[in-house]
């Protein structure tokens, strides 16, 4: 595989190379280039945003009736499904996810456009109770130019979760995909063009987040930012947004606890824990990376966990049998390995993994084996800092009150999992956990119909859900005077 020509980016509907430096997008399974791009420049950012603002004001997109915009989103959903295999393969080449997973993510993206088409078409204004001689109503209107900054771990799904509601609301959108995974955002922009989104309404700018993303956030014509990524960058965006008086949504990091109570179905719990931490090779903000197991079942649970972890298939992401593909870059794999070393230096004991596989066929890729470490305490750095890799820290507990304190002792509060046969016990524990999403007797199941986001350092705002479209709209109140006589003050 090779990249023989420069892949154009989309600047307000114009397809051309960026004005910045050239770089290669690499296939994580081999390190080979799959595309060569020229990054956007600061001038490209200004052009994309300025033309997006013009398109928002003049193209008629924002003024279409809701069902007319919904029809375009329906066509986008249908086109994604028609090209699902091509898109799934392209995402696998872009970020190394196993093909079975990227197939599911492509279907998720199609479902997201379909869902927000329905949300758009059925969104209602509100006739509010009158408190005088007037009729009052509340309506929602688009904001203008939205910047959508997306991560590298699930490109097409993440981009759909921002692009679909922003378009449904009537906005123009400038997408800044992760530098290392630009290809799926570009495919979505092409599909939008084909399905009737007016020229200029969608742009995709490839390049470094520290340059392109920062310029987008600071641009005076950008009215809203939706960001998914690291907490440090999220804080910087929040500071800029405060100066601009601009709303943001920030979906940030996680260090999610998974709790196995003494009455749990161990077969179900082991399957869920393995899926929660090792699917996507652990490159997931909601990965269940802190495992708390009741001491009375710890030995049996960990034995079963290790036995099942040893059978996970690590390999070629284009092979449908593969369960774990490579990590995104060599640099990121080095970061994960350093965290393992840190955990061992903190007193941890390596139970599984902790290294790259021995298979010579995988030597060129950025692979890392499923890793399990015990012997740590919750305050250790490895249990507090997001690793974003296939590394599980195992801890035990006796008392549920003490468990809650430990589980909630984290700067993050994105997700959590509970395994128990007692629904009342699980309900009480789920309500007490500090997390935006809690799974009970399942894990990492996501629905576009259900709002998603975190507490504390895991972010602000929510994506998804029927009212997720309102995150990309501004509310306006209207008063209709019904008084027969003039207002008395002026007479």
N, C-alpha and C positions, 0 to 999 in steps of 0.2 A: 504494500500500500504506500502511496506517496501523494504529496500535494504538489501538483505541477503548475497551478496558476493561482493567482490571488483571488480569494473569495471576497466579493463585494459586500459592503455593509449597507444598511438602509438609512439614508439621511432624509427624513421627511418625504419618503416615497421615491427618492432617487437612489438607484442602486449603483454604487461606485466604491472603489477602495477608499478607506479613510486616509487622512492626510498625515497620520502619525507613522511611527516606526512599524516595520514588518515583524511578524512573529508567527510561529507555528503552533497550531493546536495539536497536541500529541495524544495518541492512543495509549492509555495507561497500562494496557496489557503487554505492550511491546516497546513503548517509547518512540514509536514511529510517528511521523506527522500524518495527519488526516486532512489538514487544511492549512493553507497559509493565508494570513490576513494582514491588512494594514490597519493599525489601531486608529480610532478617531482622534482628532486633535481638538484643542480647545476651540478653534474656529468652527470645527464640525459640530461641536456641542452647541455653540451659539446659533449656528444655522438651523440645526434640527429643532431647537426649542423655539426660535423665532418663527420658523415656518409652521411649526405645530400650533403656535398661538394664532397665527393667521388662519390656518385651516380650521381651527376650532371656531373662529369668529365668522368665517366666510363660506365654509364648505357646505353648510346646512346639516352636518352630522348631529350637532347638539339640538337642532330644531326639529329633527325627524320625530314623528309620533313614536311612542314607545314600541308599538308592535312592529313598526318598520325597522327600527334598530334591532329588535329581537329577531326578525327574519334573517338579518345578516349574521347574527351570532349563531342561529340555527345552521346556516350554511357552513360556517366555520367548523362547527361541531361535526357536521356530516363529512366535510372534507378531511378532517383529521382522522376520522374512522376509515375513510376510503384509503388513506395513505398510511395506515397504522403500522404496518410491518416495516415500511421504508423509514418512517420516523423513529420507530423503536431501535432499529439497527443503527441509525445515525446517532441516537443518543448513547447507545452502548459504545460506539467508537469515540464519542465525545468525552465521556467520563468514566467508562469502564464498568458500568453497572451490568449485571447479568441480564441477558436478553429477556428472560421471563419477567424480570422486574421492570425493565423499560417498556415492555408490552403493556403491563398494567398501568404504568405512569402515563402512557399515551392515551389509553382509554379513560383514565382519570381526567386528563386535560380536555378530552372531548366532552365528558360529562359535565365539567365545570362550565364550558361555554353553553351547553344546553341548559344547565340549571339557571345561569344568570340571564339567559334569554327569557326564561319563564319569569324570573324575578323582575326583570325590566318590564315585561308586558303586563304584569299584574300589580306593579307598585301603585299605591293609591295615595293621593293627598288626604288631608284630614280636615273636615269641617268641625271647628272647635266651638265649644259652647259660648254663645254670645253673652256679654255682660253689659250691654248698652244698646243704643239704637244703631247697630251695625251688624253685619255678618262677618265672621272671622274664619279664615282657613289657613292651613299650613301646607306648603309644597316644598319639594326638593328639586334643586337644579344642579347641573354639572359645574365643576369648579374651574376647568380650563386645561392647562397642561399638567399632567401627572408624570412624575418620574418613578419608574418601577425598577428597583435595583435587586437583582436576584442572585442566588447562590449557585455553586457548582454541583451540589449533591443530587438534586432532582430537577434539572432545568425545565423540561417542558411542563411539568406539573406546577412548579413554583411560578413560572411565567404566566400560565393560564390563570392561576389564582389571583393575579394582579391585573392582567390585561383584560380578562373577561368582564369583571364588574366595573372596571374603569371605563371600558368602551360602552357597556350597557348603560352607564350613567350619562353618556354623551360627551366624555372627555377626549382629548388627544393624549397619547401616551408615548413617552420616550423610555424604551427599555435599555437598561444597562446590565447585560448578562455578566456573569463572572468571566474574568479574562480568559480562564483556561477552558471554558465551556460555552462558546458563543453560538454554536451551530443551530441549536433548536430554536432559539429566539429568532434567528434569521428565517428559519422555515416557517415559523408562525407569522412573521411579517409578510412573507410571500403569500401565505394562505389568506391573510386578511385582505391583501391587494386583490386577489382573485375573487374573493367573495363579496366585494362591494364596499369595503371600508374606503372612504375618500382618501386621495393622495395627501400626504402630510400628516394624517391623523396618527399614524404609527411609525416610529423610528426605532432602530436598533443600533446602538453604538458599542462596538467592541473596544476593549482596552483595559487599562489598570483602573481599579476602583479608586485608588488614592488620587488619580488625576481626573478621569472622566466622571466618576461618581461624585467626587467633591464639587466639580464644576456644575454638575446638574443640580445638586442640592442648593448651591449658592445662587443659581441663576434667578434673577428677579421675576421672570415670567413663569417659573415653575411654582404652581400653587399648592402642590401636595407631593409628599414623598412616601412611597411604600417600600420598606427595606426588609430583606431577610438576610441575616448574616451574623457576624460576631458582635458581642456586646460592646467591645471597645469602639468599633466603628459606629454602632448604634448610638452610643453616648455622644460622639462627635456630631452626628447628624442631628440629634436632639438639641444640642447647643446652637447649631446654625439655624435650625427651625425656630427656636425661641426668639432669636434676633429678627427673623423674618415674620414672626407671628403666623407661622405656617403649620397646619396640622400634619402629623406624621403617624404612620403605623410602623412599629418595629417588632419583628419576630426574630428573637435573638437566641442565645445559647441555652443549654440545658445540662443538668447532671441528675437525671431522673432516677428516683428510687423505685425499685420493684420489691414488693413485700410478699413473702410466702409464709402464711400463718400455719399453725400446727395442724389445722383441719383441712388443708388444701388437698386437692387431687394432684398428686405429684406428677403424674404423666402429663396432665394438662399444663401444670405450672412449668415444668421443664421445657416443654415445647414453646410456651409463650416467652419464657426468659431467653431461650436461645434465639428466637425470632426477634425479640426486642433489642438485643444487643448486637447480634452478628449478621442479621440481614442488612443489606446495603454496606457490608463490611464495617458496620459501626459508624459510618459517616452520615449520621442523622442527629438532628437537634433533639429528638425525642428518645434517643437510644436509652434503654434501661441499664445504665452503667453502674449503678450502686444496688447491689442485691442484699437484702436483709432477710435471713431465713431463721424461723423459730428454731431454737437450739435443739428441741426434742426431735426434729426431723432433719436437722442439718446434714448429718452424716449420710443418710439415705438419699437425700436430695442432691447433694454435691456429687456423690458417686454416680448417680444417674445422669446428672448434668455433664460430667466429664466424659462419660461413655458416649453420650449422644453428640457432644461437641467434636469428638474424635472422628465421627462419621461424616461431618459436613464436607461437602465437595467444594474445594477451593481450586479454581482453574479458569480456563478460557471463557470469558464472559459471553461469547457468541455460541457456546455450547448450551443447549436448553437444560442440561442436567446440572450445570454449575449453580451453586448456591451463594458463593462468595467470590467476587472478582477482585481486581487490584484496588489499591488506594489511588487517590487522584493524581498524585505526583510523587517523585522520589523524595522531595523535600518534606512532604507531609508524612510519608512513611518514616523518615528519620525522626520527626517530631513524636510520632506514636511510640517508636522504639525508645526514645529518651524518657517518655513517661513510664514505660515499663521499668527501665533502669531506676528511675526515681522511686517507684513503688517498692522495688526490692531493697533499695537503700533505706527506705522508711520502715523496714521490718517485714515487708510482704514476702509471701512464699509463692513461687510460681507453680501452679498446678497444671497448666496447659499452655502451649503456644509460646509467645514471647519472642518470636523471630519470624523470618521469612521462610517459606517452604523450601525443602531440599530439591524438589522436582526441577531438573535442568530445563524442562520445557517452559517453565515459568520464570526463568532467571532474568529475562529482560524486562519483566513487568514489575509493578510496584506492589507486590503481594505481601500480606502479613497474616499469619495464622490466627485463628480464634484463640484468645488469651484469657486465662482465668487466674486471678491472684487472690489469695486469702491472707489472713494475719495482719491486715491493716485496721486502723480505727478511722472513724468518720471524719476526724479533723485532719487527717493526712492530706497532703496536697493532691495525691492521686485520686482521692475521694471527693475533692472539692473543685478541681479544675476540669474543664471540658477537654477531653482527649480527642474526640471525634474520630474514633477508631475502634477496632474490635477487641476492646479490653474491658473485662468485667471484674469488679472488686466485690468479693464475697465477705459478708459480715453476718454474725448471728445476734439474736436477742432473746431475752426472757420475758421482759415486761413491756406491754403495749404502750404504756405512757412514756416510758423511756425511748421506745422505738419511734414514737411520733416526734419527740424532741430531736432525735438524731436525723430522722428522715427530712424534717423541716429545717435542719441546720445546714443551709446552703444559700449562697447568694442567688441561685437559680430557682425557678419554680415554674417549669414548663409542663411537665407531665409526671405521672406516677402510675404504678400498677399494683394491684392487690389480688392475691390468690387465696380464696377461702370458700368453703361450702356453706358458711353461715351468712346469709344475705344481710341480716341485721347488723352483724359485726362488721362486715365489709362496707356497708352503707355508712355506719358511724365513722369508720376509719377514713373512708373516701372523703367525707365532708370535712374531716379535721386536717387532711393533708393540704399543704400549700402548693397548689398546682393548677394550671389552667385546664388541663385534661387529666382525668383519672380513669383508667381502665380497670374493670373488675372481671376477673376470670377470662381475660383476653388481653391483647396488647398490640399497639401500633396499627389499630384499625381506624381509618379516617374516612369521613364523609363530607362532601361539599355542603351538605345541608346543615352541618353542625359547626357552630363558631369555633375557631381555633386561635389560641394565643396564650401568653404566659403572664405570670405575676413577677414582681421584683425585677431582678436583672434579666429576666427572660423576655422582657419587652412591654410594649404599649399597644393597645388597640386589638382588634380581632379581624381575622380573615374568615371567609366562608359564611355560611348561613344565609337565610333569605334576606336578612337586613344588611348583609355585607356590602351590598350595592351602595348603601347610605354612607359608607366610609369614604366614598368618592363623590359625594354630593354635598351641597350646602343648603341649609334650610332657610326658607323665606316665609314670612307671615304676610297675609293680605287682609285688609279691612275694607269692607264695602258699606258705605254709609247708607242707612235706611231712614234717617230722620227727615220728617216733612219740613221742619223749620230750619233756618240757618243755625249754625253753632252759636250758642248764646253769648259766649265771651266777646265775640266781635260786634255784638249789637248792644 
